[in-house]
Amino acid sequence: MNKSTLFKTAHKIARETVGFVGDYRIALSLALKEVYSMKEQTIEQKLIAAGGKQWKKGAMNRIYMNDKCVAEYFGLELSTEKVDNSDGVLDATDRKRINNSKTWFDVSAQKVVTNCATVEFYL
C-alpha cells in the first residue's frame, strides 16, 4: 500500500467516523493509526479478517477464500453488476465463479491456488 492509497483509505474512514468523534482532525488521526496497523498485518491476518477460513492438516496450511478475500488479496473492488474487469473490479460473474469453486491461499508456498480456471484478473 503506497502513501496515496494509505491516505485515501484514511480519509474514507475519517469521513465515515467523524459523526461519532465530532472533529475531522481527530477522526483522521484515528483513521491513520488504524490504516497503519492494517498495513503491518500479515497476508494471513488480512485474509482471515476479510472472512477467510483457515484449515490445517499435517504440513498443509490453507486459508480458503471467498470473493471478499480474493478482492482483499488482489486489491480489487467488489461489484454486484457485470462490468469490464479492466478497471480492477471483481464483477458479479467472477464473484459467483469464485464462491462456487475452491480458492485458497497456501500459507507455506505464499500463493493463491484455485480450481476455477475461468476467472481472469486484469490488474
C-alpha positions as CSV (number, residue, x, y, z in Angstrom):
1,M,0.0,0.0,0.0
2,N,1.6,3.2,-1.1
3,K,1.1,6.5,0.7
4,S,-1.5,7.8,-1.7
5,T,-3.7,4.7,-1.1
6,L,-3.0,4.9,2.6
7,F,-4.2,8.5,2.9
8,K,-7.2,7.9,0.6
9,T,-8.3,5.0,2.8
10,A,-7.7,7.0,6.0
11,H,-9.8,9.9,4.6
12,K,-12.6,7.5,3.7
13,I,-12.6,6.0,7.2
14,A,-12.5,9.5,8.7
15,R,-15.5,10.7,6.7
16,E,-17.5,7.7,8.0
17,T,-16.5,8.2,11.6
18,V,-16.5,12.0,12.0
19,G,-20.1,11.9,13.3
20,F,-19.0,9.7,16.2
21,V,-15.8,11.6,17.1
22,G,-17.1,15.2,16.4
23,D,-13.9,16.6,14.9
24,Y,-12.5,15.6,11.5
25,R,-8.9,16.1,12.6
26,I,-9.3,13.6,15.4
27,A,-11.2,11.2,13.1
28,L,-8.4,11.4,10.6
29,S,-5.7,10.8,13.2
30,L,-7.5,7.7,14.5
31,A,-8.1,6.5,10.9
32,L,-4.4,6.9,10.1
33,K,-3.5,4.8,13.1
34,E,-5.9,2.1,12.0
35,V,-4.7,2.1,8.4
36,Y,-1.0,1.9,9.6
37,S,-1.9,-1.0,11.8
38,M,-3.7,-2.7,8.9
39,K,-0.6,-2.2,6.8
40,E,1.5,-4.1,9.2
41,Q,-0.7,-7.2,9.3
42,T,0.4,-10.3,7.5
43,I,-1.4,-11.6,4.5
44,E,-2.8,-14.4,6.6
45,Q,-4.3,-12.0,9.1
46,K,-5.8,-9.8,6.4
47,L,-7.4,-12.8,4.6
48,I,-8.9,-14.1,7.9
49,A,-10.2,-10.7,8.8
50,A,-11.8,-10.5,5.3
51,G,-13.7,-13.7,6.0
52,G,-11.2,-16.4,5.1
53,K,-11.4,-19.8,6.8
54,Q,-8.1,-21.3,8.0
55,W,-7.5,-25.1,7.6
56,K,-4.5,-27.0,8.8
57,K,-3.7,-30.7,8.4
58,G,-0.2,-32.0,8.9
59,A,2.2,-29.8,6.9
60,M,-0.7,-28.2,4.9
61,N,-1.9,-24.8,6.0
62,R,-4.5,-23.1,3.8
63,I,-6.9,-20.2,4.1
64,Y,-10.0,-20.8,2.0
65,M,-11.1,-17.6,0.3
66,N,-14.5,-16.2,-0.8
67,D,-15.0,-13.3,-3.2
68,K,-14.3,-10.8,-0.4
69,C,-10.9,-12.4,0.4
70,V,-9.9,-12.5,-3.2
71,A,-10.8,-8.8,-3.6
72,E,-8.7,-8.0,-0.4
73,Y,-5.7,-10.1,-1.7
74,F,-5.6,-8.6,-5.2
75,G,-6.8,-5.1,-4.2
76,L,-10.0,-5.2,-6.2
77,E,-13.3,-3.6,-5.7
78,L,-16.4,-5.7,-5.5
79,S,-19.4,-5.1,-7.8
80,T,-22.9,-6.6,-7.9
81,E,-23.1,-5.8,-11.7
82,K,-21.5,-7.2,-14.8
83,V,-18.7,-4.7,-15.6
84,D,-15.5,-4.5,-17.7
85,N,-12.7,-6.1,-15.5
86,S,-10.1,-3.8,-16.9
87,D,-10.7,-1.3,-14.2
88,G,-9.8,-3.5,-11.2
89,V,-13.3,-4.5,-10.3
90,L,-14.4,-8.1,-9.4
91,D,-17.8,-8.3,-11.1
92,A,-20.9,-10.4,-10.3
93,T,-20.0,-13.2,-12.7
94,D,-16.4,-13.7,-11.3
95,R,-17.7,-13.4,-7.7
96,K,-20.2,-16.3,-8.4
97,R,-17.4,-18.4,-10.0
98,I,-15.1,-17.8,-7.0
99,N,-17.8,-18.6,-4.5
100,N,-18.8,-21.8,-6.4
101,S,-15.1,-23.0,-6.6
102,K,-12.4,-23.8,-4.2
103,T,-9.9,-20.9,-3.9
104,W,-7.3,-20.8,-1.2
105,F,-4.1,-19.2,-0.1
106,D,-1.3,-21.7,0.5
107,V,0.5,-20.3,3.6
108,S,3.6,-22.3,3.2
109,A,4.0,-21.5,-0.6
110,Q,2.7,-17.9,-0.2
111,K,0.5,-18.2,-3.3
112,V,-3.2,-18.4,-4.3
113,V,-4.5,-21.6,-5.7
114,T,-7.8,-22.2,-7.4
115,N,-9.7,-24.9,-9.2
116,C,-11.6,-22.2,-11.1
117,A,-9.6,-21.6,-14.3
118,T,-12.2,-19.4,-15.9
119,V,-11.8,-16.4,-13.5
120,E,-9.4,-13.8,-15.1
121,F,-8.0,-10.8,-13.3
122,Y,-6.9,-7.8,-15.1
123,L,-4.6,-6.0,-12.7
